[in-house]
Amino acid sequence: MTIAMGLMDIALIVAFASVALGQILSMVRLVLGPTPGDRILALDTMVINALGLVLVLGIHQGVQIYFEVALLIAMLGFVSTVALARFILRGDIIE
């Protein structure tokens, strides 16, 4: 095992731990958020953290399909955040 491989493993462990901690903190904000805006922002942050977890997993395993999955998660996360925000603000999604 080379030194560079050891550093890569350490970097991946730190990345997994950081993104997982961010996901847990976003879940806490989702539960405790006093306003609907806080909850929507927490959901959007959870989507971004899930995206980060998928990307780090793809780097760790060296498989490219995870990057395509990350693109799909990003698109669905954006659309769902906009739809939820419009529903909270106006009461309907499609005018």
C-alpha positions in Angstrom: 0.0 0.0 0.0 1.4 3.3 -1.0 1.3 6.6 0.9 -0.9 8.2 -1.8 -3.4 5.3 -1.5 -3.5 5.8 2.2 -4.1 9.5 1.9 -7.0 8.9 -0.5 -8.6 6.4 1.9 -8.3 9.0 4.7 -9.8 11.7 2.5 -12.7 9.4 1.6 -13.4 8.6 5.2 -13.3 12.3 6.2 -15.7 13.1 3.2 -18.1 10.3 4.2 -18.1 11.5 7.9 -18.6 15.2 7.0 -21.5 14.6 4.6 -23.1 12.1 7.0 -22.9 14.7 9.8 -24.4 17.3 7.5 -27.2 14.9 6.7 -27.9 14.3 10.4 -27.9 18.1 11.2 -30.3 18.7 8.3 -32.6 16.1 9.7 -32.6 17.8 13.0 -33.4 21.1 11.3 -36.2 19.4 9.4 -37.8 18.2 12.7 -37.1 21.3 14.8 -37.6 24.0 12.1 -40.1 26.5 13.4 -41.2 27.7 10.0 -42.1 25.9 6.7 -39.3 27.8 5.0 -36.8 26.2 7.4 -38.2 22.8 6.7 -38.0 23.4 2.9 -34.4 24.5 3.2 -33.6 21.5 5.3 -35.1 19.2 2.7 -33.1 20.9 0.0 -29.9 20.5 2.0 -30.7 16.9 2.6 -30.9 16.4 -1.2 -27.5 18.1 -1.6 -26.1 15.9 1.1 -27.5 12.7 -0.5 -26.0 13.9 -3.7 -22.6 14.2 -2.0 -22.9 10.8 -0.5 -23.6 9.2 -3.9 -20.6 11.1 -5.4 -18.2 10.0 -2.7 -19.5 6.5 -3.0 -18.9 6.6 -6.7 -15.3 7.9 -6.2 -14.7 5.2 -3.6 -15.9 2.3 -5.8 -14.6 3.8 -9.0 -17.9 3.2 -10.9 -19.2 5.9 -13.2 -22.9 5.0 -12.9 -23.1 6.8 -9.6 -22.3 10.1 -11.3 -25.3 9.6 -13.6 -27.5 8.8 -10.5 -26.2 12.0 -8.9 -27.4 14.0 -11.9 -30.9 12.4 -11.6 -31.0 13.1 -7.9 -29.9 16.8 -8.5 -32.7 17.3 -11.1 -35.4 15.7 -9.0 -34.2 17.6 -5.9 -34.4 20.9 -7.7 -37.9 20.3 -9.2 -39.3 19.0 -5.9 -37.9 21.9 -3.9 -39.5 24.4 -6.4 -42.8 22.5 -6.4 -42.9 22.4 -2.6 -42.1 26.0 -2.2 -44.8 27.0 -4.7 -47.3 24.8 -2.9 -46.5 26.4 0.5 -46.6 30.0 -0.9 -49.6 29.7 -3.3 -51.5 26.6 -2.4 -51.2 25.0 -5.8 -48.3 23.9 -8.0 -49.7 24.4 -11.5 -51.6 27.6 -12.3 
